[in-house]
Amino acid sequence: MPVLRLSEAGQMDLARASDLVTDSMSAMGIEIKDLPHYLDVVAQAARSSNTNIDQLMEAYLGVGGVLRGLNIPIEESAVALGMLANAGIKGSEGGKSLSSILTNLTAPTGRAQKALEELGFTAFDTEGNFKGMDKTLFELKGKLEGLTQEEKNNYLSMIAGKEHVKGLNALINGLDDSYDKLTDSIGDADGALNDMADTMLDNNKGSIAELKSELEELGLKI
């Protein structure tokens, strides 16, 4: 039923919804019992930022392994992907960007390592545990305060690489009131998937989509 509701909410065929759900669950190590909450967060993030369900779950396919390795909560990752989407970085591009940024912050090499050492920044506490994505981004923003625009841009480019500096800029610059609003919205995600699905189906097109989804579900069962 959650996958069927996702299909309705995201206006996707059931096979596509099933693939996105199973693949992203596998990437992030999400258990069946946690599926309803995961999909509620996805739905709430999609309707709270400039992206849709399909694009958001595509992003999770690209960054899921890193999120799992760092034990980052679904809500925190949804906020980050929503911030990237608001800057026009969405879908698989958003997932790859967040994956690269997190990797460079937690396992830096080359220019990224040099930049973080010069800033006196680490993403881990004294016991070697990851501080969390939120705290890491806010601390990095603090390290960049007081620098000239040229120095700041140079460090961001060194940390994220030229390909993903736009993404890191979006995350750092998004740590304002819009971040608080997005965080609060995603934190109140219970029931979001059903609400979104009901809204999408509340018209004639929705009725046809519902019938089509039920037929597809029957076909899969057969």
mmCIF file of the C-alpha atoms, coordinates in Angstrom:
data_MODEL
# 
_entry.id   MODEL 
# 
loop_
_atom_site.group_PDB 
_atom_site.id 
_atom_site.type_symbol 
_atom_site.label_atom_id 
_atom_site.label_alt_id 
_atom_site.label_comp_id 
_atom_site.label_asym_id 
_atom_site.label_entity_id 
_atom_site.label_seq_id 
_atom_site.pdbx_PDB_ins_code 
_atom_site.Cartn_x 
_atom_site.Cartn_y 
_atom_site.Cartn_z 
_atom_site.occupancy 
_atom_site.B_iso_or_equiv 
_atom_site.pdbx_formal_charge 
_atom_site.auth_seq_id 
_atom_site.auth_comp_id 
_atom_site.auth_asym_id 
_atom_site.auth_atom_id 
_atom_site.pdbx_PDB_model_num 
ATOM 1   C CA . MET A 1 1   ? 0.000   0.000   0.000   1.00 0.00 ? 1   MET A CA 1 
ATOM 2   C CA . PRO A 1 2   ? 2.747   2.600   0.731   1.00 0.00 ? 2   PRO A CA 1 
ATOM 3   C CA . VAL A 1 3   ? 4.245   1.989   -2.715  1.00 0.00 ? 3   VAL A CA 1 
ATOM 4   C CA . LEU A 1 4   ? 0.826   2.312   -4.351  1.00 0.00 ? 4   LEU A CA 1 
ATOM 5   C CA . ARG A 1 5   ? 0.274   5.592   -2.495  1.00 0.00 ? 5   ARG A CA 1 
ATOM 6   C CA . LEU A 1 6   ? 3.700   6.785   -3.639  1.00 0.00 ? 6   LEU A CA 1 
ATOM 7   C CA . SER A 1 7   ? 2.753   5.954   -7.217  1.00 0.00 ? 7   SER A CA 1 
ATOM 8   C CA . GLU A 1 8   ? -0.403  8.041   -6.854  1.00 0.00 ? 8   GLU A CA 1 
ATOM 9   C CA . ALA A 1 9   ? 1.273   10.949  -5.062  1.00 0.00 ? 9   ALA A CA 1 
ATOM 10  C CA . GLY A 1 10  ? 4.166   11.117  -7.507  1.00 0.00 ? 10  GLY A CA 1 
ATOM 11  C CA . GLN A 1 11  ? 2.022   10.389  -10.566 1.00 0.00 ? 11  GLN A CA 1 
ATOM 12  C CA . MET A 1 12  ? 4.340   7.515   -11.506 1.00 0.00 ? 12  MET A CA 1 
ATOM 13  C CA . ASP A 1 13  ? 3.517   4.053   -12.763 1.00 0.00 ? 13  ASP A CA 1 
ATOM 14  C CA . LEU A 1 14  ? 3.681   1.379   -10.105 1.00 0.00 ? 14  LEU A CA 1 
ATOM 15  C CA . ALA A 1 15  ? 6.740   -0.334  -11.560 1.00 0.00 ? 15  ALA A CA 1 
ATOM 16  C CA . ARG A 1 16  ? 8.755   2.907   -11.458 1.00 0.00 ? 16  ARG A CA 1 
ATOM 17  C CA . ALA A 1 17  ? 7.641   3.617   -7.882  1.00 0.00 ? 17  ALA A CA 1 
ATOM 18  C CA . SER A 1 18  ? 8.562   0.081   -6.817  1.00 0.00 ? 18  SER A CA 1 
ATOM 19  C CA . ASP A 1 19  ? 12.035  0.344   -8.339  1.00 0.00 ? 19  ASP A CA 1 
ATOM 20  C CA . LEU A 1 20  ? 12.738  3.680   -6.650  1.00 0.00 ? 20  LEU A CA 1 
ATOM 21  C CA . VAL A 1 21  ? 11.536  2.421   -3.276  1.00 0.00 ? 21  VAL A CA 1 
ATOM 22  C CA . THR A 1 22  ? 13.398  -0.883  -3.253  1.00 0.00 ? 22  THR A CA 1 
ATOM 23  C CA . ASP A 1 23  ? 16.628  0.512   -4.692  1.00 0.00 ? 23  ASP A CA 1 
ATOM 24  C CA . SER A 1 24  ? 16.749  3.497   -2.317  1.00 0.00 ? 24  SER A CA 1 
ATOM 25  C CA . MET A 1 25  ? 15.863  1.318   0.686   1.00 0.00 ? 25  MET A CA 1 
ATOM 26  C CA . SER A 1 26  ? 18.718  -1.006  -0.205  1.00 0.00 ? 26  SER A CA 1 
ATOM 27  C CA . ALA A 1 27  ? 21.162  1.892   -0.643  1.00 0.00 ? 27  ALA A CA 1 
ATOM 28  C CA . MET A 1 28  ? 20.302  3.426   2.729   1.00 0.00 ? 28  MET A CA 1 
ATOM 29  C CA . GLY A 1 29  ? 19.649  0.251   4.682   1.00 0.00 ? 29  GLY A CA 1 
ATOM 30  C CA . ILE A 1 30  ? 16.041  1.159   5.455   1.00 0.00 ? 30  ILE A CA 1 
ATOM 31  C CA . GLU A 1 31  ? 13.964  -1.667  6.937   1.00 0.00 ? 31  GLU A CA 1 
ATOM 32  C CA . ILE A 1 32  ? 10.394  -2.488  5.965   1.00 0.00 ? 32  ILE A CA 1 
ATOM 33  C CA . LYS A 1 33  ? 9.061   -1.258  9.307   1.00 0.00 ? 33  LYS A CA 1 
ATOM 34  C CA . ASP A 1 34  ? 10.515  2.190   8.593   1.00 0.00 ? 34  ASP A CA 1 
ATOM 35  C CA . LEU A 1 35  ? 9.128   2.426   5.035   1.00 0.00 ? 35  LEU A CA 1 
ATOM 36  C CA . PRO A 1 36  ? 5.965   4.453   5.852   1.00 0.00 ? 36  PRO A CA 1 
ATOM 37  C CA . HIS A 1 37  ? 7.965   7.126   7.690   1.00 0.00 ? 37  HIS A CA 1 
ATOM 38  C CA . TYR A 1 38  ? 10.594  7.254   4.948   1.00 0.00 ? 38  TYR A CA 1 
ATOM 39  C CA . LEU A 1 39  ? 7.962   7.829   2.271   1.00 0.00 ? 39  LEU A CA 1 
ATOM 40  C CA . ASP A 1 40  ? 6.183   10.433  4.418   1.00 0.00 ? 40  ASP A CA 1 
ATOM 41  C CA . VAL A 1 41  ? 9.450   12.369  4.655   1.00 0.00 ? 41  VAL A CA 1 
ATOM 42  C CA . VAL A 1 42  ? 10.008  12.058  0.905   1.00 0.00 ? 42  VAL A CA 1 
ATOM 43  C CA . ALA A 1 43  ? 6.499   13.346  0.166   1.00 0.00 ? 43  ALA A CA 1 
ATOM 44  C CA . GLN A 1 44  ? 6.800   16.237  2.619   1.00 0.00 ? 44  GLN A CA 1 
ATOM 45  C CA . ALA A 1 45  ? 10.216  17.249  1.274   1.00 0.00 ? 45  ALA A CA 1 
ATOM 46  C CA . ALA A 1 46  ? 8.906   17.114  -2.293  1.00 0.00 ? 46  ALA A CA 1 
ATOM 47  C CA . ARG A 1 47  ? 6.002   19.441  -1.564  1.00 0.00 ? 47  ARG A CA 1 
ATOM 48  C CA . SER A 1 48  ? 8.115   21.751  0.606   1.00 0.00 ? 48  SER A CA 1 
ATOM 49  C CA . SER A 1 49  ? 10.925  22.367  -1.886  1.00 0.00 ? 49  SER A CA 1 
ATOM 50  C CA . ASN A 1 50  ? 11.490  22.809  -5.617  1.00 0.00 ? 50  ASN A CA 1 
ATOM 51  C CA . THR A 1 51  ? 11.513  19.120  -6.543  1.00 0.00 ? 51  THR A CA 1 
ATOM 52  C CA . ASN A 1 52  ? 9.161   16.171  -6.940  1.00 0.00 ? 52  ASN A CA 1 
ATOM 53  C CA . ILE A 1 53  ? 9.014   12.641  -5.569  1.00 0.00 ? 53  ILE A CA 1 
ATOM 54  C CA . ASP A 1 54  ? 10.648  11.018  -8.584  1.00 0.00 ? 54  ASP A CA 1 
ATOM 55  C CA . GLN A 1 55  ? 13.584  13.458  -8.569  1.00 0.00 ? 55  GLN A CA 1 
ATOM 56  C CA . LEU A 1 56  ? 14.034  13.234  -4.800  1.00 0.00 ? 56  LEU A CA 1 
ATOM 57  C CA . MET A 1 57  ? 14.178  9.448   -4.795  1.00 0.00 ? 57  MET A CA 1 
ATOM 58  C CA . GLU A 1 58  ? 16.591  9.542   -7.746  1.00 0.00 ? 58  GLU A CA 1 
ATOM 59  C CA . ALA A 1 59  ? 18.795  11.747  -5.572  1.00 0.00 ? 59  ALA A CA 1 
ATOM 60  C CA . TYR A 1 60  ? 18.650  9.194   -2.760  1.00 0.00 ? 60  TYR A CA 1 
ATOM 61  C CA . LEU A 1 61  ? 19.946  6.520   -5.124  1.00 0.00 ? 61  LEU A CA 1 
ATOM 62  C CA . GLY A 1 62  ? 23.063  8.626   -5.672  1.00 0.00 ? 62  GLY A CA 1 
ATOM 63  C CA . VAL A 1 63  ? 23.769  9.537   -2.056  1.00 0.00 ? 63  VAL A CA 1 
ATOM 64  C CA . GLY A 1 64  ? 22.189  6.629   -0.155  1.00 0.00 ? 64  GLY A CA 1 
ATOM 65  C CA . GLY A 1 65  ? 25.419  4.730   0.472   1.00 0.00 ? 65  GLY A CA 1 
ATOM 66  C CA . VAL A 1 66  ? 27.157  7.770   1.980   1.00 0.00 ? 66  VAL A CA 1 
ATOM 67  C CA . LEU A 1 67  ? 24.130  8.577   4.156   1.00 0.00 ? 67  LEU A CA 1 
ATOM 68  C CA . ARG A 1 68  ? 24.114  5.022   5.438   1.00 0.00 ? 68  ARG A CA 1 
ATOM 69  C CA . GLY A 1 69  ? 27.847  5.037   6.155   1.00 0.00 ? 69  GLY A CA 1 
ATOM 70  C CA . LEU A 1 70  ? 27.595  8.255   8.184   1.00 0.00 ? 70  LEU A CA 1 
ATOM 71  C CA . ASN A 1 71  ? 24.302  7.250   9.822   1.00 0.00 ? 71  ASN A CA 1 
ATOM 72  C CA . ILE A 1 72  ? 22.592  10.481  8.725   1.00 0.00 ? 72  ILE A CA 1 
ATOM 73  C CA . PRO A 1 73  ? 18.855  10.614  9.586   1.00 0.00 ? 73  PRO A CA 1 
ATOM 74  C CA . ILE A 1 74  ? 16.345  10.708  6.731   1.00 0.00 ? 74  ILE A CA 1 
ATOM 75  C CA . GLU A 1 75  ? 15.041  14.091  7.866   1.00 0.00 ? 75  GLU A CA 1 
ATOM 76  C CA . GLU A 1 76  ? 18.494  15.738  7.734   1.00 0.00 ? 76  GLU A CA 1 
ATOM 77  C CA . SER A 1 77  ? 19.222  14.329  4.293   1.00 0.00 ? 77  SER A CA 1 
ATOM 78  C CA . ALA A 1 78  ? 15.801  15.428  3.005   1.00 0.00 ? 78  ALA A CA 1 
ATOM 79  C CA . VAL A 1 79  ? 16.474  18.995  4.153   1.00 0.00 ? 79  VAL A CA 1 
ATOM 80  C CA . ALA A 1 80  ? 19.860  19.013  2.392   1.00 0.00 ? 80  ALA A CA 1 
ATOM 81  C CA . LEU A 1 81  ? 18.413  17.612  -0.837  1.00 0.00 ? 81  LEU A CA 1 
ATOM 82  C CA . GLY A 1 82  ? 15.571  20.125  -0.631  1.00 0.00 ? 82  GLY A CA 1 
ATOM 83  C CA . MET A 1 83  ? 18.059  22.979  -0.278  1.00 0.00 ? 83  MET A CA 1 
ATOM 84  C CA . LEU A 1 84  ? 19.971  21.729  -3.308  1.00 0.00 ? 84  LEU A CA 1 
ATOM 85  C CA . ALA A 1 85  ? 16.728  21.410  -5.275  1.00 0.00 ? 85  ALA A CA 1 
ATOM 86  C CA . ASN A 1 86  ? 15.824  25.002  -4.422  1.00 0.00 ? 86  ASN A CA 1 
ATOM 87  C CA . ALA A 1 87  ? 19.105  25.983  -6.068  1.00 0.00 ? 87  ALA A CA 1 
ATOM 88  C CA . GLY A 1 88  ? 18.244  23.984  -9.190  1.00 0.00 ? 88  GLY A CA 1 
ATOM 89  C CA . ILE A 1 89  ? 20.358  20.932  -8.294  1.00 0.00 ? 89  ILE A CA 1 
ATOM 90  C CA . LYS A 1 90  ? 17.952  18.020  -8.240  1.00 0.00 ? 90  LYS A CA 1 
ATOM 91  C CA . GLY A 1 91  ? 17.441  14.404  -9.231  1.00 0.00 ? 91  GLY A CA 1 
ATOM 92  C CA . SER A 1 92  ? 20.565  12.305  -9.767  1.00 0.00 ? 92  SER A CA 1 
ATOM 93  C CA . GLU A 1 93  ? 22.632  15.493  -9.987  1.00 0.00 ? 93  GLU A CA 1 
ATOM 94  C CA . GLY A 1 94  ? 21.561  16.457  -6.466  1.00 0.00 ? 94  GLY A CA 1 
ATOM 95  C CA . GLY A 1 95  ? 22.394  13.020  -5.107  1.00 0.00 ? 95  GLY A CA 1 
ATOM 96  C CA . LYS A 1 96  ? 25.843  12.972  -6.698  1.00 0.00 ? 96  LYS A CA 1 
ATOM 97  C CA . SER A 1 97  ? 26.553  16.501  -5.498  1.00 0.00 ? 97  SER A CA 1 
ATOM 98  C CA . LEU A 1 98  ? 25.611  15.767  -1.871  1.00 0.00 ? 98  LEU A CA 1 
ATOM 99  C CA . SER A 1 99  ? 27.532  12.482  -1.974  1.00 0.00 ? 99  SER A CA 1 
ATOM 100 C CA . SER A 1 100 ? 30.696  14.193  -3.216  1.00 0.00 ? 100 SER A CA 1 
ATOM 101 C CA . ILE A 1 101 ? 30.419  17.052  -0.710  1.00 0.00 ? 101 ILE A CA 1 
ATOM 102 C CA . LEU A 1 102 ? 29.918  14.707  2.266   1.00 0.00 ? 102 LEU A CA 1 
ATOM 103 C CA . THR A 1 103 ? 32.790  12.495  1.130   1.00 0.00 ? 103 THR A CA 1 
ATOM 104 C CA . ASN A 1 104 ? 35.140  15.473  0.774   1.00 0.00 ? 104 ASN A CA 1 
ATOM 105 C CA . LEU A 1 105 ? 34.151  16.758  4.205   1.00 0.00 ? 105 LEU A CA 1 
ATOM 106 C CA . THR A 1 106 ? 34.563  13.411  5.986   1.00 0.00 ? 106 THR A CA 1 
ATOM 107 C CA . ALA A 1 107 ? 37.351  11.714  3.997   1.00 0.00 ? 107 ALA A CA 1 
ATOM 108 C CA . PRO A 1 108 ? 39.187  14.599  2.339   1.00 0.00 ? 108 PRO A CA 1 
ATOM 109 C CA . THR A 1 109 ? 42.192  14.191  0.084   1.00 0.00 ? 109 THR A CA 1 
ATOM 110 C CA . GLY A 1 110 ? 44.318  16.568  -1.985  1.00 0.00 ? 110 GLY A CA 1 
ATOM 111 C CA . ARG A 1 111 ? 43.040  20.142  -2.186  1.00 0.00 ? 111 ARG A CA 1 
ATOM 112 C CA . ALA A 1 112 ? 40.003  19.407  -0.008  1.00 0.00 ? 112 ALA A CA 1 
ATOM 113 C CA . GLN A 1 113 ? 42.206  18.120  2.805   1.00 0.00 ? 113 GLN A CA 1 
ATOM 114 C CA . LYS A 1 114 ? 44.512  21.139  2.509   1.00 0.00 ? 114 LYS A CA 1 
ATOM 115 C CA . ALA A 1 115 ? 41.575  23.567  2.662   1.00 0.00 ? 115 ALA A CA 1 
ATOM 116 C CA . LEU A 1 116 ? 40.039  21.943  5.743   1.00 0.00 ? 116 LEU A CA 1 
ATOM 117 C CA . GLU A 1 117 ? 43.402  21.866  7.514   1.00 0.00 ? 117 GLU A CA 1 
ATOM 118 C CA . GLU A 1 118 ? 43.968  25.559  6.807   1.00 0.00 ? 118 GLU A CA 1 
ATOM 119 C CA . LEU A 1 119 ? 40.497  26.345  8.139   1.00 0.00 ? 119 LEU A CA 1 
ATOM 120 C CA . GLY A 1 120 ? 41.109  24.190  11.209  1.00 0.00 ? 120 GLY A CA 1 
ATOM 121 C CA . PHE A 1 121 ? 37.934  22.252  10.460  1.00 0.00 ? 121 PHE A CA 1 
ATOM 122 C CA . THR A 1 122 ? 36.984  18.621  11.053  1.00 0.00 ? 122 THR A CA 1 
ATOM 123 C CA . ALA A 1 123 ? 33.648  16.858  10.629  1.00 0.00 ? 123 ALA A CA 1 
ATOM 124 C CA . PHE A 1 124 ? 34.397  14.517  13.547  1.00 0.00 ? 124 PHE A CA 1 
ATOM 125 C CA . ASP A 1 125 ? 34.393  15.015  17.321  1.00 0.00 ? 125 ASP A CA 1 
ATOM 126 C CA . THR A 1 126 ? 37.237  14.171  19.685  1.00 0.00 ? 126 THR A CA 1 
ATOM 127 C CA . GLU A 1 127 ? 36.089  10.544  19.830  1.00 0.00 ? 127 GLU A CA 1 
ATOM 128 C CA . GLY A 1 128 ? 36.141  10.199  16.054  1.00 0.00 ? 128 GLY A CA 1 
ATOM 129 C CA . ASN A 1 129 ? 32.368  10.267  15.586  1.00 0.00 ? 129 ASN A CA 1 
ATOM 130 C CA . PHE A 1 130 ? 30.710  12.219  12.766  1.00 0.00 ? 130 PHE A CA 1 
ATOM 131 C CA . LYS A 1 131 ? 29.208  15.403  14.184  1.00 0.00 ? 131 LYS A CA 1 
ATOM 132 C CA . GLY A 1 132 ? 26.131  15.193  11.972  1.00 0.00 ? 132 GLY A CA 1 
ATOM 133 C CA . MET A 1 133 ? 25.365  16.926  8.721   1.00 0.00 ? 133 MET A CA 1 
ATOM 134 C CA . ASP A 1 134 ? 23.595  19.930  10.226  1.00 0.00 ? 134 ASP A CA 1 
ATOM 135 C CA . LYS A 1 135 ? 26.334  20.686  12.748  1.00 0.00 ? 135 LYS A CA 1 
ATOM 136 C CA . THR A 1 136 ? 29.048  20.105  10.148  1.00 0.00 ? 136 THR A CA 1 
ATOM 137 C CA . LEU A 1 137 ? 27.552  22.600  7.694   1.00 0.00 ? 137 LEU A CA 1 
ATOM 138 C CA . PHE A 1 138 ? 26.962  25.258  10.356  1.00 0.00 ? 138 PHE A CA 1 
ATOM 139 C CA . GLU A 1 139 ? 30.507  24.887  11.702  1.00 0.00 ? 139 GLU A CA 1 
ATOM 140 C CA . LEU A 1 140 ? 31.964  25.126  8.209   1.00 0.00 ? 140 LEU A CA 1 
ATOM 141 C CA . LYS A 1 141 ? 29.922  28.265  7.588   1.00 0.00 ? 141 LYS A CA 1 
ATOM 142 C CA . GLY A 1 142 ? 31.338  29.699  10.800  1.00 0.00 ? 142 GLY A CA 1 
ATOM 143 C CA . LYS A 1 143 ? 34.903  28.963  9.681   1.00 0.00 ? 143 LYS A CA 1 
ATOM 144 C CA . LEU A 1 144 ? 34.266  30.910  6.461   1.00 0.00 ? 144 LEU A CA 1 
ATOM 145 C CA . GLU A 1 145 ? 32.920  34.010  8.188   1.00 0.00 ? 145 GLU A CA 1 
ATOM 146 C CA . GLY A 1 146 ? 35.251  36.985  8.148   1.00 0.00 ? 146 GLY A CA 1 
ATOM 147 C CA . LEU A 1 147 ? 36.998  35.867  4.965   1.00 0.00 ? 147 LEU A CA 1 
ATOM 148 C CA . THR A 1 148 ? 36.971  37.906  1.798   1.00 0.00 ? 148 THR A CA 1 
ATOM 149 C CA . GLN A 1 149 ? 34.664  36.752  -0.984  1.00 0.00 ? 149 GLN A CA 1 
ATOM 150 C CA . GLU A 1 150 ? 37.688  35.605  -2.957  1.00 0.00 ? 150 GLU A CA 1 
ATOM 151 C CA . GLU A 1 151 ? 39.063  33.559  -0.056  1.00 0.00 ? 151 GLU A CA 1 
ATOM 152 C CA . LYS A 1 152 ? 35.664  32.025  0.683   1.00 0.00 ? 152 LYS A CA 1 
ATOM 153 C CA . ASN A 1 153 ? 35.063  31.025  -2.937  1.00 0.00 ? 153 ASN A CA 1 
ATOM 154 C CA . ASN A 1 154 ? 38.557  29.560  -3.178  1.00 0.00 ? 154 ASN A CA 1 
ATOM 155 C CA . TYR A 1 155 ? 38.072  27.397  -0.091  1.00 0.00 ? 155 TYR A CA 1 
ATOM 156 C CA . LEU A 1 156 ? 34.632  26.199  -1.212  1.00 0.00 ? 156 LEU A CA 1 
ATOM 157 C CA . SER A 1 157 ? 36.067  25.271  -4.593  1.00 0.00 ? 157 SER A CA 1 
ATOM 158 C CA . MET A 1 158 ? 38.931  23.382  -2.958  1.00 0.00 ? 158 MET A CA 1 
ATOM 159 C CA . ILE A 1 159 ? 36.571  21.484  -0.649  1.00 0.00 ? 159 ILE A CA 1 
ATOM 160 C CA . ALA A 1 160 ? 33.828  20.563  -3.103  1.00 0.00 ? 160 ALA A CA 1 
ATOM 161 C CA . GLY A 1 161 ? 35.753  20.573  -6.364  1.00 0.00 ? 161 GLY A CA 1 
ATOM 162 C CA . LYS A 1 162 ? 34.797  22.710  -9.327  1.00 0.00 ? 162 LYS A CA 1 
ATOM 163 C CA . GLU A 1 163 ? 32.046  20.283  -10.338 1.00 0.00 ? 163 GLU A CA 1 
ATOM 164 C CA . HIS A 1 164 ? 30.180  20.484  -7.032  1.00 0.00 ? 164 HIS A CA 1 
ATOM 165 C CA . VAL A 1 165 ? 31.087  23.923  -5.646  1.00 0.00 ? 165 VAL A CA 1 
ATOM 166 C CA . LYS A 1 166 ? 27.636  25.153  -6.698  1.00 0.00 ? 166 LYS A CA 1 
ATOM 167 C CA . GLY A 1 167 ? 26.117  22.514  -4.431  1.00 0.00 ? 167 GLY A CA 1 
ATOM 168 C CA . LEU A 1 168 ? 28.251  23.404  -1.424  1.00 0.00 ? 168 LEU A CA 1 
ATOM 169 C CA . ASN A 1 169 ? 27.477  27.085  -1.975  1.00 0.00 ? 169 ASN A CA 1 
ATOM 170 C CA . ALA A 1 170 ? 23.755  26.232  -2.028  1.00 0.00 ? 170 ALA A CA 1 
ATOM 171 C CA . LEU A 1 171 ? 24.025  24.347  1.271   1.00 0.00 ? 171 LEU A CA 1 
ATOM 172 C CA . ILE A 1 172 ? 26.054  27.049  3.020   1.00 0.00 ? 172 ILE A CA 1 
ATOM 173 C CA . ASN A 1 173 ? 23.959  29.944  1.696   1.00 0.00 ? 173 ASN A CA 1 
ATOM 174 C CA . GLY A 1 174 ? 20.749  28.086  2.525   1.00 0.00 ? 174 GLY A CA 1 
ATOM 175 C CA . LEU A 1 175 ? 21.483  28.042  6.264   1.00 0.00 ? 175 LEU A CA 1 
ATOM 176 C CA . ASP A 1 176 ? 19.103  30.916  6.973   1.00 0.00 ? 176 ASP A CA 1 
ATOM 177 C CA . ASP A 1 177 ? 15.392  31.313  7.694   1.00 0.00 ? 177 ASP A CA 1 
ATOM 178 C CA . SER A 1 178 ? 14.510  29.120  4.713   1.00 0.00 ? 178 SER A CA 1 
ATOM 179 C CA . TYR A 1 179 ? 16.530  26.301  6.307   1.00 0.00 ? 179 TYR A CA 1 
ATOM 180 C CA . ASP A 1 180 ? 14.528  26.600  9.531   1.00 0.00 ? 180 ASP A CA 1 
ATOM 181 C CA . LYS A 1 181 ? 11.227  26.573  7.641   1.00 0.00 ? 181 LYS A CA 1 
ATOM 182 C CA . LEU A 1 182 ? 12.208  23.539  5.581   1.00 0.00 ? 182 LEU A CA 1 
ATOM 183 C CA . THR A 1 183 ? 13.473  21.710  8.672   1.00 0.00 ? 183 THR A CA 1 
ATOM 184 C CA . ASP A 1 184 ? 10.245  22.413  10.579  1.00 0.00 ? 184 ASP A CA 1 
ATOM 185 C CA . SER A 1 185 ? 8.123   21.329  7.621   1.00 0.00 ? 185 SER A CA 1 
ATOM 186 C CA . ILE A 1 186 ? 9.951   18.042  7.087   1.00 0.00 ? 186 ILE A CA 1 
ATOM 187 C CA . GLY A 1 187 ? 9.913   17.390  10.824  1.00 0.00 ? 187 GLY A CA 1 
ATOM 188 C CA . ASP A 1 188 ? 6.112   17.364  10.611  1.00 0.00 ? 188 ASP A CA 1 
ATOM 189 C CA . ALA A 1 189 ? 5.880   14.732  7.867   1.00 0.00 ? 189 ALA A CA 1 
ATOM 190 C CA . ASP A 1 190 ? 3.490   12.199  9.417   1.00 0.00 ? 190 ASP A CA 1 
ATOM 191 C CA . GLY A 1 191 ? 0.667   11.464  6.989   1.00 0.00 ? 191 GLY A CA 1 
ATOM 192 C CA . ALA A 1 192 ? 2.194   13.564  4.197   1.00 0.00 ? 192 ALA A CA 1 
ATOM 193 C CA . LEU A 1 193 ? 2.202   10.744  1.643   1.00 0.00 ? 193 LEU A CA 1 
ATOM 194 C CA . ASN A 1 194 ? -1.509  9.997   2.018   1.00 0.00 ? 194 ASN A CA 1 
ATOM 195 C CA . ASP A 1 195 ? -2.385  13.703  1.949   1.00 0.00 ? 195 ASP A CA 1 
ATOM 196 C CA . MET A 1 196 ? -0.379  14.243  -1.222  1.00 0.00 ? 196 MET A CA 1 
ATOM 197 C CA . ALA A 1 197 ? -1.816  11.148  -2.897  1.00 0.00 ? 197 ALA A CA 1 
ATOM 198 C CA . ASP A 1 198 ? -5.387  12.205  -2.042  1.00 0.00 ? 198 ASP A CA 1 
ATOM 199 C CA . THR A 1 199 ? -4.752  15.664  -3.481  1.00 0.00 ? 199 THR A CA 1 
ATOM 200 C CA . MET A 1 200 ? -3.344  14.241  -6.716  1.00 0.00 ? 200 MET A CA 1 
ATOM 201 C CA . LEU A 1 201 ? -6.277  11.876  -7.080  1.00 0.00 ? 201 LEU A CA 1 
ATOM 202 C CA . ASP A 1 202 ? -8.966  14.457  -6.341  1.00 0.00 ? 202 ASP A CA 1 
ATOM 203 C CA . ASN A 1 203 ? -9.891  14.983  -9.968  1.00 0.00 ? 203 ASN A CA 1 
ATOM 204 C CA . ASN A 1 204 ? -10.953 12.983  -13.038 1.00 0.00 ? 204 ASN A CA 1 
ATOM 205 C CA . LYS A 1 205 ? -7.355  12.349  -14.077 1.00 0.00 ? 205 LYS A CA 1 
ATOM 206 C CA . GLY A 1 206 ? -6.718  11.037  -10.596 1.00 0.00 ? 206 GLY A CA 1 
ATOM 207 C CA . SER A 1 207 ? -9.562  8.563   -10.891 1.00 0.00 ? 207 SER A CA 1 
ATOM 208 C CA . ILE A 1 208 ? -8.098  7.190   -14.109 1.00 0.00 ? 208 ILE A CA 1 
ATOM 209 C CA . ALA A 1 209 ? -4.630  7.023   -12.529 1.00 0.00 ? 209 ALA A CA 1 
ATOM 210 C CA . GLU A 1 210 ? -6.051  5.159   -9.528  1.00 0.00 ? 210 GLU A CA 1 
ATOM 211 C CA . LEU A 1 211 ? -7.719  2.571   -11.758 1.00 0.00 ? 211 LEU A CA 1 
ATOM 212 C CA . LYS A 1 212 ? -4.501  2.180   -13.762 1.00 0.00 ? 212 LYS A CA 1 
ATOM 213 C CA . SER A 1 213 ? -2.462  1.709   -10.583 1.00 0.00 ? 213 SER A CA 1 
ATOM 214 C CA . GLU A 1 214 ? -4.856  -0.927  -9.287  1.00 0.00 ? 214 GLU A CA 1 
ATOM 215 C CA . LEU A 1 215 ? -4.672  -2.805  -12.579 1.00 0.00 ? 215 LEU A CA 1 
ATOM 216 C CA . GLU A 1 216 ? -0.861  -2.652  -12.487 1.00 0.00 ? 216 GLU A CA 1 
ATOM 217 C CA . GLU A 1 217 ? -0.860  -3.936  -8.928  1.00 0.00 ? 217 GLU A CA 1 
ATOM 218 C CA . LEU A 1 218 ? -3.120  -6.804  -9.969  1.00 0.00 ? 218 LEU A CA 1 
ATOM 219 C CA . GLY A 1 219 ? -0.775  -7.569  -12.866 1.00 0.00 ? 219 GLY A CA 1 
ATOM 220 C CA . LEU A 1 220 ? 2.225   -7.711  -10.528 1.00 0.00 ? 220 LEU A CA 1 
ATOM 221 C CA . LYS A 1 221 ? 0.385   -10.029 -8.147  1.00 0.00 ? 221 LYS A CA 1 
ATOM 222 C CA . ILE A 1 222 ? -0.505  -12.334 -11.019 1.00 0.00 ? 222 ILE A CA 1 
# 
